[in-house]
Amino acid sequence: MMSLNSIMLRNTLSDIFTTSIEIVGEIITGLRLKRGYTQQEISDAIGIARQTYAGYERGTVRRKGVFLLCLAL
């Protein structure tokens, strides 16, 4: 059985991860718009479906943080 501290830590880490994914989504959206690309152009360039890329921007599709940070650069 998990202790209350373990549950609280797990929930806190989950909240941090969710917030981080949302922030990365905002970053890649801003960079894409600033550079004048469409979601379709970006998704074609990296070899994924446009719907998947749109999920990255919305923060609803989760990938490893390193992948998203590289995409943002």
N, C-alpha and C positions, 0 to 999 in steps of 0.2 A: 504494500500500500504506500502511495506517495505521501510525503509529508506536505503540510501546508506551504512551507518554504519552497519546496521543489515545484509545487503547482504555481505559486506566485512567480518564481523565476522563469518557468516555462512560458507563462502568459506574458510576462514583461519582454522576454526575448522575441516572442511572436509579434507583439506590438511594434517593437523596434524594427524587425524585419519587414513587416507590412508597411510601415511608414517609409522606410528606406526605399522599398520598391516603388512606392508612389512618387517619391522625390526623383528617383532615377527616370521614371516615366515622364515627369514634367521636364526634366533636363533634355531627354532625347527628343521630346516634342518641340521644345523651344529651339534646339539646334537644327532640327529638320526644317522648321518653318523659316528660321533665320537664313538658312542656306538655299531656300526655295525648292526643296524636294517634296514630292508627294509620298504618302505612305507606300504606294505601289512601287515607286522608284526605289525606295530604300529596301523594301522587302525583296524585290527582284535582285538587287545588288548583293544581298546577303543570303539569298536562296531559301527564303521562307514564305509562307502564305501571307498575304496582306492582313488577313484577319488575325493571324498570330502576332504580327508586328503591332497592329492596333491594340492588341491586348497588352503588349509591353508598355505602350504609351499610357494606357488606362491603369496599369498596375494590376490587371486581373490575370495575366499570364506570368507565372513565376519562372525565372531561369536563374542560373547561378549568377551572383552579383558581378563576378569578373566579366562574364559575357556582356551584361548590360552596360557596365562601365566602359568596356572597350567600344561598344556600339556608340556610346555617348561621346567618345573622343573622336 
